[in-house]
Structure formats: C-alpha cells, structure tokens
C-alpha cells in the first residue's frame, strides 16, 4: 500500500513538471514573437524618415588615452680615486699697462728743439695755429688703405718761428710718405719716402753790434731719403725669420762752395729658431758715406757681421754676440752681451747686466742734427762706443714701473763742439776726443692708467774723463725730463713737459773754460672738443721765461704762446 501511494505521488509530480514546461515554452514563444514584431516596426519607422539628411554617428565616451609612465634607468658612476698630488699652475697674464723694455741709451750731444710744440695724436687731421713766435704752424696726417693688407700714411709739418733777437729765426718743412703691404704668402713690404728742409740763421755772433747780411747768416739743410724693407711675418718651415732693409739719403747745405753727402745703409738680418729656448742670429751691415765739400771728397764706410746666440726662458733672457767690424779697413772686435734675470715668477723685478759695443756714424747729416749751427766739417770720424752697465727694472703695482742703472762707458773719437771765434763765434767746429770715459747714472719712473693718465720722469747724471781735451765741450752733465698726459674729461686733454739740465762747458774767446747756466723749461698745453670734428688747442712754452743757452751764444726764445684749431676727418 505504501508502494502504491509513492507511485501515485511520483505521477502527480511528473504531471506538474510537464505543465510547468509547457507554460515556460509558451512564454518563450510569445517573447520571441514580440521581439521580432518590434524589430520590424523599428525598421519600418527608419525607412519612413527623410533620406536627404546626411548620416552621422554620435559616439559618447569618457575614455581618455594616457601614456604609460616610462621606466627610468638610473646610472650610478663609481667615484674616482682621490689625487693627492698638488698641481703646479702657471699663468701668463698680459700686463694692463704700457711697460717699455729698457734699452741702454747712447751718450751723445743732442740739439735742443727750441720750444717744441707737443705732439697731438689724431688720425686724418689738419692742425693749424699761430702764436707769438710761430707764424704759421701747420701739421697734418692722413691714412689710406684697407687696414688689413695695405697701410699708407702721409705726414707733413711746416712752421716758421721768429724771436726778438736779430735773425733769431727758424723754419721747417718735413714731408714723409710711409706704406706697408702684406701679401698672401706671409710677407710684409715696408717703404718710406721723405723730404726735409731745415732753415736756420747764425744769429749767435758777438758782439751783437756787428752787421751781417741775410745771405751771410742763412744756413739751410735739405734731405731727400727713402727706405725699403721686406720681412716674413711667419717663420719658414725651417724656423727662419728674415728682414732685409736698405735706406738711402742725400744731404746738402746752402754754403758756397756747397757740401753734399750720400748715405746708404744696407742691413741683412737672419734669425734661426732652435726650439723654444734658443735662437741664432746672423746679420751683415754696410754703412756707406760719401761726403763732398769744395774739391775734396771723403769716404767713410763701416762693415760688420753680427753672429749672436739667444737664450730665452721665462726667467732668463741672454743675448751673446761677438761682432767683427771694419771701420775704414781698421778691424775691431765688438763684444755684445746682455742678460735679463728675473728671480721671481711675477716679473716685477728684473736684474740687468750688459757689455755692449756699437758705432755712432760720423756724417755731416748726423752732426747737423746735433748742432745745427756748425760749420762744414773737414773730416769725418766714426765714434766707437762701449758700455758696461748693471741695473734693474720692474713694477711696484699694475700702474707704477721703474728702472735704474749704473754704467761705465768708453768713447773713441767722440765729437765735441766748440765756437769758432775766428768767425765771431757764430759757427761751431768739431774737435774729436780720441778717448773719453764716462760714469753714467740713469733712472726712470712712470705711472700709467690706460690712456687716461700717464706721468713719467727720467734722470741722467754723467761724469766725464778725457784724454786730450780738458772739458767735455757741449755735453750735458745732468739732464732731467718729465712728461704728463691727462684726459680730464672725454673731450678735454691736458699735456705738459719739463726739460731741465745743468749747463754744458764751453770755450770762451780767451781760450778759458766756462759753463752755461742751468736751464728749466716748462711747457703746458690743453685741447678740448667743440664739435665732433673740430678741436681747439692752446700751448704755452717756456712758462718761466728762462732765457737759457743750450749752445754757447745761442739764446732760447723765452716765453711764447701758440694756439689754433684741429680739424679731424673722422666722425668719432
């Protein structure tokens, strides 16, 4: 009975399951039918829309593309091992001030340029002026060329001066043309042509009551000259540097009979570098003079070779040379040795040692440049000079420099100038001292601040010992000079010069020795700009009106004033 009941219950469950399946199937069929009908109706509705409109698709999304962050590679350098050695650093910094290398000066009497006008540096300018002594005064300078390969210059000076004494007159005409041409193969040509005319009057006669005509007192010198040189700006592949040059001049006076002189100097230097420390120099020089006066003629020639060894390091600079020379066929071996020794690396102090020899050429042209009131010389002798000196030079600050030396000099055939009293003393004759010794003390000091301010001073003290003459006629025992240049404002300049010396010895008309009074000549000038191209300038000479005599019986002009304008062709 239990079994029958269980079978009946199972049948009832199966019947209910079949009924539920039929119901689910009916629902699925209805849902499928509804879905199909909806799709058909939607398709009909789309087809019924306006077909003229453009089809478009609107996509709405919040997605933003982002690049993935790149992976970084970290480099970790290993530290270097410490260097315990102390480096030695050397510096070569150029000085910011002008320091001229000291060169021992030769001792010779120099003619005073009476009340000379200061030099004013302008490019392409014309400077004119008038004054109480100069009437007129003209100075010009012009430059040409491209400034890279070609350089040409013209310089001209012209002035006439007249003092208060009878025939106290002087004139000058000086024209010079210079040029430089650089070629593509590292060669440089330099040349110059010049003409110079100096006019003087022999107004130093005594007594001053004597009467002379203008032609009897007039003395003019004319010089025509030229120079040509060639040098290589870059050493050759064998380390050679050369600079052959030649200069020629023709000098004449207005005397009757007239004297004329031809001077030619040929110089052939050659230098061979041996590394960075050594160099070898070899040169040949021919200095030729032919002097004619009246019916007489004099040839005065010098030839010499110059083999030299150079040694240069940062602290030592040595020049060693033995020069065989022939002075009118007379042989002399000239020692030339100089050494600059710097015990410190900053080069603020340098010892100087020297034993040098050279010739001062005996020529009418050179003697006239020393004393323009001399008579025609009847003989020409070359002066052989030997200097032995020791000194030092250096700088205290970046602007203050100094130098000093003591020297013992020897002169052979030194020209001395004495008055010719057979001709009222207005002419000077030359006496040659066969052997003269001189103890010389020299010192210089300078303070420079760029181009705005500079002041310098120099002192020469000489003590002479002669063999034949008993005085050094015409030579100055003491000289002092000082120069000041100051740019006060951008367009205002002040310049001043001072010359002072102890008087030279001279022979009086009675044959006795006398000494001229000391001299003190102070000059000052100012220049200021009024336009871009026009400057005004004023110069006062011999401010203290010291009527000194550089050469016996020839008095200076005394105080004089000069002024004018400078017209510059540059717009700067």
Buried (B, 14 or more C-beta within 10 A) or exposed (E): EEEEEEEEEEEEEEEEEEEEEEEEEEEEEEEEEEEEEEEEEEEEEEEEEEEEEEEEEEEEEEEEEEEEEEEEEEEEEEEEEEEEEEEEEEEEEEEEBEBEEBEBEEBBBEBBEBBEBBEBEBEBBBBBBEBBBBEEBBBBBBBEEEEEEEBBBBBBBBBBBBBEBEBBBBBBBBBBBBBBBBEEEEEBBBBBBBBBBBBBBBBBBBEEEEEBEEEEBBBBBBBEBBBBBBBBEEBEEEEEBBBBBBBBBBBBBEBEEEBBBBBBBBBBBBBBBEEEEEBBBEBBBBBBBBBBBEEEEBEBBBBBBBEBBBBBEEEBBBBBBBBEBEBEEEEBEBEBBBBBBBEEEEBBBBBBBBBBBBBBBBBBBBBBBBBBBBBBBEEBBBBBBBBBBBBBBBBEEEBEBBBBBBBEBBBBBBBBBBBBBEEBBBBBBBBBBEEBEBEBBBBBBBBBBEEEBBBBBBBBBBEBEBEEBEBBBBBBBBBBBBBBBBBEEEEEBBBBBBBBBBBBBBBEEEEEEEEBEEBBBBBBBBBBBEEEBEBBBBBBBBBEEBBBBBBBBBBBBBBBBBBBBBBBEEEE
